[in-house]
Every structure is written in C-alpha cells, then in structure tokens.
C-alpha cells in the first residue's frame, strides 16, 4: 500500500474530534453536482447543528460576478463511504444572502408541498428506479461497446452475467455498498436492456427524503465513476436507434392507497395525472421526447395511458395491486435526468392537493 493510500485512509478519530463535512449542492444546469469540504468539530448527526456556508455562484451559473455569493443550507446528512469514520456528506440547498431560495433550488418548493398537512397526512411513499449509462472516457461511447461499432442486438443483456454481456459490474457493486454504508435506502440494482446501462432503486422513501436520497445516490455514483475513470450519463436516449432509453420510473403510493379500498383511490389519482399530462411531461426531464416514442417499453409522449402490468403505458399498475385492491402505481414517464424533488412533489400535488 502506497503512502498516498495510507494517508487517504487515515482514521482521524484516533487523534482528533474534528471531522470533514462534504457540503453537496446542485449547480446551475440542474444536473451538475458540486461539493466542497469543511473541517468541523464532530460527531454531527443533525443538519441543524451544521453551519451555513457559501460558494461562488458565478462559477456554477447561479449568480452574477458582481454579486456572486450563494448560501448553502444543510438539509440532510449521510455517512461518508470514502473518508469513513465520523466524516459526513451533507445535502444542501441554495439561497441568496437575503434568505430567498435561488431559482435552481427545487428542494425548497418540494419541501413546501410535502409539509402541507393534507400531503403529510397521506405519508407519500416513493420508489425511484434510476437508470443510467456508463460511457468510456473521452469517446462518449457505452462501456463494453466496440469503439466505433455496435454490440449485438438487445436481448441478452438485461440482468445478464458474463464478460460478453455485462459491463461495469465492479462500479455498480461499489456504488450499491457505498449507498448502504451512507444510509441511503437503496433497495436493489440490475443490468438494463441496453448493454452498458444499469439501474438502481431507491425506496421506499417518504416525502422529501426521496429526493435527498436519489441526489445523494447520484453523487456517490459520480464519485465512484470518477475513481474508475468512467463517465456517467443520465441522458434519456444516449444512443439513437433501436436501443432502449433511460428513465427514472417513479413508484408511488399514499396511505389511502395502501389501505383497503385503495385501488379506487389509485384509479382516481391516475385520472388526475391524465388531466395534468402536459404539465408533468414538461417537468419530467430534458430530451424525454427522444425516449417516449411508444417503442422500447415506453408510451408515446403525446398520449396518456395506463394499464395493469403494461410497460408500454404512461402509468403501470401491478398485478398484485389489482388483486389485493390496494397498493401502488408506477409513473413510467420521468426521464433519467429528471429532478426527483420536482417529480415527487408534483405527483403529490396533483394526486392529493388538486
């Protein structure tokens, strides 16, 4: 083991009560994650015990150079699988020095919806299936694909094993364990239909925590692929043609849906989603029109549909939910690059508050 590795793996708790808190926030594009570390006295388990901090918003596309200070408000804490010990990762959202949420702070609006008494009483659960594509560095081509060429047609790759079918499993397993270590409620992983594409599932998570956990899981994946020298893509259709796109299917239920008679509540909620289809599509991710074509297990972007066990519908209801008369449904429209704060809060707003 090299001296550098020894230093990276130093256990600070043996000599000091100081810890490193990595403050993490979402940058100006809405998908770029940013972070910086701060030394504080630990241990810390409550975000309200952490100080606010600031950064140069002119360097992230979130403030002008002549008034560049943006304030970070700590909102959720996770254990740090990279530094280990008592060190932490901190999800933050962003405000002006006057205390106003900046335009890219989507967590603020989501928190308002989830704190509404009517929404809180329904205890909304989410399970988010985050698909992503691993790309070879510098050439923007999926991992495992021949450079300048294509693999065999889709079919052998979904949930596959073998060096000729499964690409990047070490990254996926490292991410899986890092999420569990961090305290994310990651419920599973699998290889996807397009080779080089994978999925992880976060949930069930309640309310605003679903967004916090998905963003933290994305951050961990970005860090792990950085170490591996691989590029992560959340593009909803990374390869044009006869290849599956990448989504973020969002499974959802409320207290009323999970109780006896919940199937009628589910059907009423789906009808509300139908009435707001255009508004949801507009908020469900950039480039989603390239994915929602009516092919490759998607519904056409212009038409709302739902069905039992139908993966070609906008909303899918499971056979078990139909049989039990209660349960959950899956909104299959969100793209892989959706903002989970927007999607989760919008579904709650439409189905509970509308």
TORKOL-4160 file (C-alpha; in steps of 0.2 Angstrom, whole numbers, padded with zeros to 4 digits, m for minus):
354
<pt num="1" X="0000" Y="0000" Z="0000"/>
<pt num="2" X="0007" Y="0017" Z="m0005"/>
<pt num="3" X="0010" Y="0031" Z="0007"/>
<pt num="4" X="m0004" Y="0041" Z="m0003"/>
<pt num="5" X="m0016" Y="0027" Z="0000"/>
<pt num="6" X="m0011" Y="0026" Z="0019"/>
<pt num="7" X="m0015" Y="0045" Z="0021"/>
<pt num="8" X="m0031" Y="0044" Z="0011"/>
<pt num="9" X="m0037" Y="0030" Z="0023"/>
<pt num="10" X="m0031" Y="0038" Z="0039"/>
<pt num="11" X="m0043" Y="0036" Z="0054"/>
<pt num="12" X="m0045" Y="0054" Z="0061"/>
<pt num="13" X="m0055" Y="0048" Z="0076"/>
<pt num="14" X="m0039" Y="0041" Z="0084"/>
<pt num="15" X="m0031" Y="0058" Z="0086"/>
<pt num="16" X="m0045" Y="0072" Z="0085"/>
<pt num="17" X="m0063" Y="0075" Z="0087"/>
<pt num="18" X="m0063" Y="0085" Z="0070"/>
<pt num="19" X="m0072" Y="0078" Z="0056"/>
<pt num="20" X="m0074" Y="0083" Z="0037"/>
<pt num="21" X="m0091" Y="0088" Z="0031"/>
<pt num="22" X="m0093" Y="0087" Z="0012"/>
<pt num="23" X="m0106" Y="0100" Z="0008"/>
<pt num="24" X="m0115" Y="0095" Z="m0008"/>
<pt num="25" X="m0127" Y="0105" Z="m0019"/>
<pt num="26" X="m0135" Y="0106" Z="m0037"/>
<pt num="27" X="m0127" Y="0118" Z="m0049"/>
<pt num="28" X="m0134" Y="0129" Z="m0062"/>
<pt num="29" X="m0138" Y="0116" Z="m0075"/>
<pt num="30" X="m0150" Y="0107" Z="m0063"/>
<pt num="31" X="m0140" Y="0091" Z="m0065"/>
<pt num="32" X="m0122" Y="0096" Z="m0061"/>
<pt num="33" X="m0117" Y="0091" Z="m0043"/>
<pt num="34" X="m0105" Y="0102" Z="m0034"/>
<pt num="35" X="m0096" Y="0099" Z="m0017"/>
<pt num="36" X="m0083" Y="0106" Z="m0006"/>
<pt num="37" X="m0076" Y="0100" Z="0011"/>
<pt num="38" X="m0076" Y="0109" Z="0028"/>
<pt num="39" X="m0067" Y="0104" Z="0044"/>
<pt num="40" X="m0079" Y="0105" Z="0059"/>
<pt num="41" X="m0080" Y="0098" Z="0077"/>
<pt num="42" X="m0089" Y="0081" Z="0077"/>
<pt num="43" X="m0098" Y="0070" Z="0078"/>
<pt num="44" X="m0113" Y="0078" Z="0069"/>
<pt num="45" X="m0130" Y="0069" Z="0066"/>
<pt num="46" X="m0142" Y="0083" Z="0064"/>
<pt num="47" X="m0141" Y="0095" Z="0049"/>
<pt num="48" X="m0147" Y="0109" Z="0060"/>
<pt num="49" X="m0131" Y="0108" Z="0070"/>
<pt num="50" X="m0121" Y="0112" Z="0055"/>
<pt num="51" X="m0116" Y="0130" Z="0050"/>
<pt num="52" X="m0122" Y="0138" Z="0034"/>
<pt num="53" X="m0109" Y="0141" Z="0021"/>
<pt num="54" X="m0107" Y="0150" Z="0005"/>
<pt num="55" X="m0099" Y="0147" Z="m0013"/>
<pt num="56" X="m0096" Y="0157" Z="m0029"/>
<pt num="57" X="m0112" Y="0156" Z="m0038"/>
<pt num="58" X="m0104" Y="0165" Z="m0053"/>
<pt num="59" X="m0094" Y="0149" Z="m0056"/>
<pt num="60" X="m0109" Y="0137" Z="m0056"/>
<pt num="61" X="m0121" Y="0148" Z="m0067"/>
<pt num="62" X="m0131" Y="0153" Z="m0052"/>
<pt num="63" X="m0126" Y="0171" Z="m0048"/>
<pt num="64" X="m0118" Y="0186" Z="m0057"/>
<pt num="65" X="m0100" Y="0190" Z="m0054"/>
<pt num="66" X="m0104" Y="0207" Z="m0046"/>
<pt num="67" X="m0115" Y="0198" Z="m0033"/>
<pt num="68" X="m0109" Y="0180" Z="m0033"/>
<pt num="69" X="m0112" Y="0174" Z="m0015"/>
<pt num="70" X="m0124" Y="0160" Z="m0013"/>
<pt num="71" X="m0128" Y="0152" Z="0004"/>
<pt num="72" X="m0128" Y="0134" Z="0007"/>
<pt num="73" X="m0141" Y="0127" Z="0020"/>
<pt num="74" X="m0138" Y="0110" Z="0026"/>
<pt num="75" X="m0153" Y="0099" Z="0025"/>
<pt num="76" X="m0149" Y="0080" Z="0026"/>
<pt num="77" X="m0133" Y="0071" Z="0032"/>
<pt num="78" X="m0126" Y="0054" Z="0026"/>
<pt num="79" X="m0111" Y="0044" Z="0032"/>
<pt num="80" X="m0096" Y="0046" Z="0020"/>
<pt num="81" X="m0091" Y="0030" Z="0012"/>
<pt num="82" X="m0075" Y="0037" Z="0005"/>
<pt num="83" X="m0067" Y="0045" Z="0021"/>
<pt num="84" X="m0077" Y="0034" Z="0033"/>
<pt num="85" X="m0076" Y="0037" Z="0052"/>
<pt num="86" X="m0087" Y="0051" Z="0058"/>
<pt num="87" X="m0085" Y="0060" Z="0042"/>
<pt num="88" X="m0101" Y="0065" Z="0033"/>
<pt num="89" X="m0109" Y="0070" Z="0017"/>
<pt num="90" X="m0122" Y="0084" Z="0018"/>
<pt num="91" X="m0136" Y="0088" Z="0005"/>
<pt num="92" X="m0138" Y="0107" Z="0005"/>
<pt num="93" X="m0150" Y="0118" Z="m0005"/>
<pt num="94" X="m0146" Y="0136" Z="m0010"/>
<pt num="95" X="m0151" Y="0154" Z="m0005"/>
<pt num="96" X="m0147" Y="0172" Z="m0008"/>
<pt num="97" X="m0139" Y="0181" Z="0006"/>
<pt num="98" X="m0156" Y="0188" Z="0010"/>
<pt num="99" X="m0163" Y="0171" Z="0013"/>
<pt num="100" X="m0173" Y="0169" Z="m0003"/>
<pt num="101" X="m0171" Y="0152" Z="m0012"/>
<pt num="102" X="m0162" Y="0154" Z="m0029"/>
<pt num="103" X="m0171" Y="0149" Z="m0045"/>
<pt num="104" X="m0162" Y="0132" Z="m0046"/>
<pt num="105" X="m0167" Y="0127" Z="m0028"/>
<pt num="106" X="m0180" Y="0115" Z="m0032"/>
<pt num="107" X="m0179" Y="0107" Z="m0015"/>
<pt num="108" X="m0187" Y="0122" Z="m0007"/>
<pt num="109" X="m0203" Y="0121" Z="m0017"/>
<pt num="110" X="m0204" Y="0102" Z="m0014"/>
<pt num="111" X="m0202" Y="0104" Z="0005"/>
<pt num="112" X="m0217" Y="0116" Z="0005"/>
<pt num="113" X="m0228" Y="0104" Z="m0004"/>
<pt num="114" X="m0223" Y="0089" Z="0007"/>
<pt num="115" X="m0226" Y="0100" Z="0023"/>
<pt num="116" X="m0244" Y="0103" Z="0018"/>
<pt num="117" X="m0255" Y="0095" Z="0031"/>
<pt num="118" X="m0265" Y="0086" Z="0018"/>
<pt num="119" X="m0249" Y="0078" Z="0010"/>
<pt num="120" X="m0241" Y="0074" Z="0026"/>
<pt num="121" X="m0257" Y="0065" Z="0032"/>
<pt num="122" X="m0256" Y="0054" Z="0017"/>
<pt num="123" X="m0237" Y="0049" Z="0021"/>
<pt num="124" X="m0232" Y="0048" Z="0002"/>
<pt num="125" X="m0220" Y="0034" Z="m0002"/>
<pt num="126" X="m0209" Y="0034" Z="m0017"/>
<pt num="127" X="m0198" Y="0020" Z="m0025"/>
<pt num="128" X="m0187" Y="0028" Z="m0039"/>
<pt num="129" X="m0179" Y="0017" Z="m0052"/>
<pt num="130" X="m0164" Y="0027" Z="m0058"/>
<pt num="131" X="m0157" Y="0021" Z="m0075"/>
<pt num="132" X="m0140" Y="0027" Z="m0081"/>
<pt num="133" X="m0127" Y="0023" Z="m0094"/>
<pt num="134" X="m0108" Y="0020" Z="m0091"/>
<pt num="135" X="m0098" Y="0028" Z="m0105"/>
<pt num="136" X="m0080" Y="0025" Z="m0110"/>
<pt num="137" X="m0070" Y="0041" Z="m0105"/>
<pt num="138" X="m0065" Y="0053" Z="m0119"/>
<pt num="139" X="m0075" Y="0044" Z="m0133"/>
<pt num="140" X="m0093" Y="0046" Z="m0126"/>
<pt num="141" X="m0097" Y="0028" Z="m0131"/>
<pt num="142" X="m0105" Y="0015" Z="m0119"/>
<pt num="143" X="m0094" Y="0004" Z="m0109"/>
<pt num="144" X="m0091" Y="m0013" Z="m0117"/>
<pt num="145" X="m0096" Y="m0007" Z="m0134"/>
<pt num="146" X="m0083" Y="m0009" Z="m0148"/>
<pt num="147" X="m0075" Y="0008" Z="m0152"/>
<pt num="148" X="m0084" Y="0015" Z="m0167"/>
<pt num="149" X="m0095" Y="m0001" Z="m0168"/>
<pt num="150" X="m0110" Y="m0009" Z="m0160"/>
<pt num="151" X="m0113" Y="m0024" Z="m0150"/>
<pt num="152" X="m0126" Y="m0037" Z="m0154"/>
<pt num="153" X="m0145" Y="m0033" Z="m0153"/>
<pt num="154" X="m0154" Y="m0031" Z="m0137"/>
<pt num="155" X="m0160" Y="m0047" Z="m0128"/>
<pt num="156" X="m0145" Y="m0055" Z="m0119"/>
<pt num="157" X="m0140" Y="m0040" Z="m0108"/>
<pt num="158" X="m0155" Y="m0037" Z="m0096"/>
<pt num="159" X="m0150" Y="m0044" Z="m0079"/>
<pt num="160" X="m0136" Y="m0053" Z="m0088"/>
<pt num="161" X="m0120" Y="m0061" Z="m0082"/>
<pt num="162" X="m0104" Y="m0064" Z="m0092"/>
<pt num="163" X="m0089" Y="m0054" Z="m0099"/>
<pt num="164" X="m0098" Y="m0053" Z="m0116"/>
<pt num="165" X="m0114" Y="m0046" Z="m0109"/>
<pt num="166" X="m0112" Y="m0037" Z="m0093"/>
<pt num="167" X="m0101" Y="m0022" Z="m0092"/>
<pt num="168" X="m0096" Y="m0012" Z="m0077"/>
<pt num="169" X="m0102" Y="m0023" Z="m0063"/>
<pt num="170" X="m0087" Y="m0018" Z="m0051"/>
<pt num="171" X="m0093" Y="0000" Z="m0052"/>
<pt num="172" X="m0111" Y="m0005" Z="m0049"/>
<pt num="173" X="m0107" Y="m0016" Z="m0034"/>
<pt num="174" X="m0096" Y="m0002" Z="m0027"/>
<pt num="175" X="m0110" Y="0010" Z="m0028"/>
<pt num="176" X="m0123" Y="m0002" Z="m0021"/>
<pt num="177" X="m0112" Y="m0005" Z="m0005"/>
<pt num="178" X="m0107" Y="0014" Z="m0004"/>
<pt num="179" X="m0126" Y="0018" Z="m0004"/>
<pt num="180" X="m0130" Y="0006" Z="0010"/>
<pt num="181" X="m0115" Y="0012" Z="0020"/>
<pt num="182" X="m0121" Y="0030" Z="0018"/>
<pt num="183" X="m0138" Y="0026" Z="0025"/>
<pt num="184" X="m0147" Y="0028" Z="0008"/>
<pt num="185" X="m0162" Y="0016" Z="0007"/>
<pt num="186" X="m0156" Y="0008" Z="m0009"/>
<pt num="187" X="m0167" Y="m0007" Z="m0012"/>
<pt num="188" X="m0158" Y="m0015" Z="m0027"/>
<pt num="189" X="m0148" Y="m0015" Z="m0043"/>
<pt num="190" X="m0149" Y="m0023" Z="m0060"/>
<pt num="191" X="m0142" Y="m0023" Z="m0078"/>
<pt num="192" X="m0153" Y="m0015" Z="m0090"/>
<pt num="193" X="m0159" Y="m0019" Z="m0108"/>
<pt num="194" X="m0146" Y="m0009" Z="m0117"/>
<pt num="195" X="m0128" Y="m0015" Z="m0114"/>
<pt num="196" X="m0118" Y="m0003" Z="m0103"/>
<pt num="197" X="m0134" Y="0003" Z="m0095"/>
<pt num="198" X="m0139" Y="m0001" Z="m0077"/>
<pt num="199" X="m0152" Y="0004" Z="m0064"/>
<pt num="200" X="m0153" Y="0006" Z="m0045"/>
<pt num="201" X="m0168" Y="0008" Z="m0035"/>
<pt num="202" X="m0171" Y="0020" Z="m0020"/>
<pt num="203" X="m0185" Y="0017" Z="m0008"/>
<pt num="204" X="m0197" Y="0016" Z="m0001"/>
<pt num="205" X="m0194" Y="0034" Z="0005"/>
<pt num="206" X="m0206" Y="0046" Z="0012"/>
<pt num="207" X="m0209" Y="0063" Z="0005"/>
<pt num="208" X="m0194" Y="0075" Z="0004"/>
<pt num="209" X="m0181" Y="0061" Z="0009"/>
<pt num="210" X="m0184" Y="0053" Z="m0008"/>
<pt num="211" X="m0176" Y="0067" Z="m0017"/>
<pt num="212" X="m0162" Y="0069" Z="m0004"/>
<pt num="213" X="m0158" Y="0050" Z="m0006"/>
<pt num="214" X="m0158" Y="0050" Z="m0025"/>
<pt num="215" X="m0147" Y="0065" Z="m0026"/>
<pt num="216" X="m0135" Y="0058" Z="m0014"/>
<pt num="217" X="m0135" Y="0041" Z="m0023"/>
<pt num="218" X="m0131" Y="0051" Z="m0039"/>
<pt num="219" X="m0117" Y="0060" Z="m0030"/>
<pt num="220" X="m0109" Y="0043" Z="m0024"/>
<pt num="221" X="m0111" Y="0036" Z="m0042"/>
<pt num="222" X="m0102" Y="0052" Z="m0049"/>
<pt num="223" X="m0088" Y="0050" Z="m0037"/>
<pt num="224" X="m0086" Y="0031" Z="m0040"/>
<pt num="225" X="m0085" Y="0033" Z="m0059"/>
<pt num="226" X="m0073" Y="0047" Z="m0056"/>
<pt num="227" X="m0061" Y="0035" Z="m0047"/>
<pt num="228" X="m0064" Y="0021" Z="m0060"/>
<pt num="229" X="m0061" Y="0033" Z="m0075"/>
<pt num="230" X="m0078" Y="0030" Z="m0082"/>
<pt num="231" X="m0091" Y="0043" Z="m0087"/>
<pt num="232" X="m0109" Y="0043" Z="m0081"/>
<pt num="233" X="m0123" Y="0048" Z="m0092"/>
<pt num="234" X="m0141" Y="0052" Z="m0087"/>
<pt num="235" X="m0146" Y="0056" Z="m0105"/>
<pt num="236" X="m0164" Y="0048" Z="m0108"/>
<pt num="237" X="m0158" Y="0042" Z="m0125"/>
<pt num="238" X="m0139" Y="0041" Z="m0125"/>
<pt num="239" X="m0139" Y="0031" Z="m0141"/>
<pt num="240" X="m0151" Y="0034" Z="m0156"/>
<pt num="241" X="m0159" Y="0020" Z="m0165"/>
<pt num="242" X="m0165" Y="0003" Z="m0159"/>
<pt num="243" X="m0159" Y="0004" Z="m0141"/>
<pt num="244" X="m0169" Y="0007" Z="m0125"/>
<pt num="245" X="m0168" Y="0024" Z="m0117"/>
<pt num="246" X="m0165" Y="0028" Z="m0099"/>
<pt num="247" X="m0179" Y="0033" Z="m0087"/>
<pt num="248" X="m0182" Y="0036" Z="m0069"/>
<pt num="249" X="m0199" Y="0026" Z="m0066"/>
<pt num="250" X="m0207" Y="0033" Z="m0050"/>
<pt num="251" X="m0217" Y="0021" Z="m0040"/>
<pt num="252" X="m0229" Y="0030" Z="m0028"/>
<pt num="253" X="m0242" Y="0026" Z="m0015"/>
<pt num="254" X="m0252" Y="0036" Z="m0001"/>
<pt num="255" X="m0259" Y="0030" Z="0015"/>
<pt num="256" X="m0276" Y="0029" Z="0007"/>
<pt num="257" X="m0269" Y="0019" Z="m0007"/>
<pt num="258" X="m0261" Y="0006" Z="0004"/>
<pt num="259" X="m0277" Y="0003" Z="0014"/>
<pt num="260" X="m0292" Y="m0007" Z="0010"/>
<pt num="261" X="m0301" Y="0001" Z="m0005"/>
<pt num="262" X="m0285" Y="0009" Z="m0011"/>
<pt num="263" X="m0287" Y="0003" Z="m0029"/>
<pt num="264" X="m0302" Y="0015" Z="m0031"/>
<pt num="265" X="m0290" Y="0029" Z="m0024"/>
<pt num="266" X="m0277" Y="0024" Z="m0036"/>
<pt num="267" X="m0288" Y="0025" Z="m0051"/>
<pt num="268" X="m0294" Y="0042" Z="m0046"/>
<pt num="269" X="m0276" Y="0048" Z="m0044"/>
<pt num="270" X="m0272" Y="0041" Z="m0061"/>
<pt num="271" X="m0287" Y="0051" Z="m0069"/>
<pt num="272" X="m0279" Y="0067" Z="m0060"/>
<pt num="273" X="m0262" Y="0063" Z="m0068"/>
<pt num="274" X="m0271" Y="0061" Z="m0085"/>
<pt num="275" X="m0278" Y="0079" Z="m0084"/>
<pt num="276" X="m0261" Y="0086" Z="m0080"/>
<pt num="277" X="m0251" Y="0076" Z="m0093"/>
<pt num="278" X="m0244" Y="0090" Z="m0102"/>
<pt num="279" X="m0238" Y="0099" Z="m0086"/>
<pt num="280" X="m0230" Y="0083" Z="m0080"/>
<pt num="281" X="m0221" Y="0079" Z="m0096"/>
<pt num="282" X="m0214" Y="0097" Z="m0097"/>
<pt num="283" X="m0206" Y="0094" Z="m0079"/>
<pt num="284" X="m0201" Y="0076" Z="m0081"/>
<pt num="285" X="m0183" Y="0079" Z="m0089"/>
<pt num="286" X="m0174" Y="0086" Z="m0104"/>
<pt num="287" X="m0174" Y="0077" Z="m0120"/>
<pt num="288" X="m0188" Y="0065" Z="m0115"/>
<pt num="289" X="m0196" Y="0066" Z="m0132"/>
<pt num="290" X="m0182" Y="0056" Z="m0139"/>
<pt num="291" X="m0186" Y="0042" Z="m0126"/>
<pt num="292" X="m0205" Y="0042" Z="m0125"/>
<pt num="293" X="m0209" Y="0036" Z="m0143"/>
<pt num="294" X="m0221" Y="0022" Z="m0140"/>
<pt num="295" X="m0207" Y="0010" Z="m0143"/>
<pt num="296" X="m0194" Y="0002" Z="m0131"/>
<pt num="297" X="m0206" Y="0000" Z="m0117"/>
<pt num="298" X="m0212" Y="0017" Z="m0117"/>
<pt num="299" X="m0229" Y="0026" Z="m0121"/>
<pt num="300" X="m0230" Y="0040" Z="m0134"/>
<pt num="301" X="m0226" Y="0057" Z="m0126"/>
<pt num="302" X="m0241" Y="0065" Z="m0133"/>
<pt num="303" X="m0254" Y="0052" Z="m0126"/>
<pt num="304" X="m0258" Y="0047" Z="m0108"/>
<pt num="305" X="m0262" Y="0029" Z="m0105"/>
<pt num="306" X="m0262" Y="0017" Z="m0091"/>
<pt num="307" X="m0264" Y="m0001" Z="m0088"/>
<pt num="308" X="m0261" Y="m0016" Z="m0077"/>
<pt num="309" X="m0244" Y="m0024" Z="m0080"/>
<pt num="310" X="m0242" Y="m0014" Z="m0096"/>
<pt num="311" X="m0224" Y="m0007" Z="m0098"/>
<pt num="312" X="m0230" Y="0002" Z="m0114"/>
<pt num="313" X="m0241" Y="0013" Z="m0104"/>
<pt num="314" X="m0238" Y="0030" Z="m0096"/>
<pt num="315" X="m0243" Y="0023" Z="m0079"/>
<pt num="316" X="m0242" Y="0005" Z="m0074"/>
<pt num="317" X="m0252" Y="m0004" Z="m0061"/>
<pt num="318" X="m0245" Y="m0020" Z="m0054"/>
<pt num="319" X="m0255" Y="m0037" Z="m0055"/>
<pt num="320" X="m0253" Y="m0038" Z="m0036"/>
<pt num="321" X="m0261" Y="m0021" Z="m0033"/>
<pt num="322" X="m0276" Y="m0026" Z="m0044"/>
<pt num="323" X="m0278" Y="m0042" Z="m0035"/>
<pt num="324" X="m0276" Y="m0035" Z="m0017"/>
<pt num="325" X="m0287" Y="m0020" Z="m0021"/>
<pt num="326" X="m0273" Y="m0009" Z="m0014"/>
<pt num="327" X="m0255" Y="m0004" Z="m0016"/>
<pt num="328" X="m0246" Y="0007" Z="m0028"/>
<pt num="329" X="m0243" Y="0013" Z="m0046"/>
<pt num="330" X="m0228" Y="0017" Z="m0057"/>
<pt num="331" X="m0227" Y="0033" Z="m0066"/>
<pt num="332" X="m0216" Y="0027" Z="m0081"/>
<pt num="333" X="m0214" Y="0045" Z="m0089"/>
<pt num="334" X="m0200" Y="0053" Z="m0079"/>
<pt num="335" X="m0183" Y="0053" Z="m0089"/>
<pt num="336" X="m0167" Y="0048" Z="m0081"/>
<pt num="337" X="m0161" Y="0066" Z="m0079"/>
<pt num="338" X="m0177" Y="0071" Z="m0070"/>
<pt num="339" X="m0176" Y="0081" Z="m0054"/>
<pt num="340" X="m0183" Y="0070" Z="m0040"/>
<pt num="341" X="m0188" Y="0085" Z="m0030"/>
<pt num="342" X="m0199" Y="0091" Z="m0044"/>
<pt num="343" X="m0206" Y="0074" Z="m0049"/>
<pt num="344" X="m0210" Y="0068" Z="m0032"/>
<pt num="345" X="m0218" Y="0084" Z="m0026"/>
<pt num="346" X="m0228" Y="0086" Z="m0042"/>
<pt num="347" X="m0235" Y="0069" Z="m0041"/>
<pt num="348" X="m0241" Y="0073" Z="m0023"/>
<pt num="349" X="m0248" Y="0090" Z="m0028"/>
<pt num="350" X="m0258" Y="0083" Z="m0042"/>
<pt num="351" X="m0265" Y="0067" Z="m0034"/>
<pt num="352" X="m0268" Y="0075" Z="m0016"/>
<pt num="353" X="m0269" Y="0093" Z="m0017"/>
<pt num="354" X="m0278" Y="0095" Z="m0034"/>
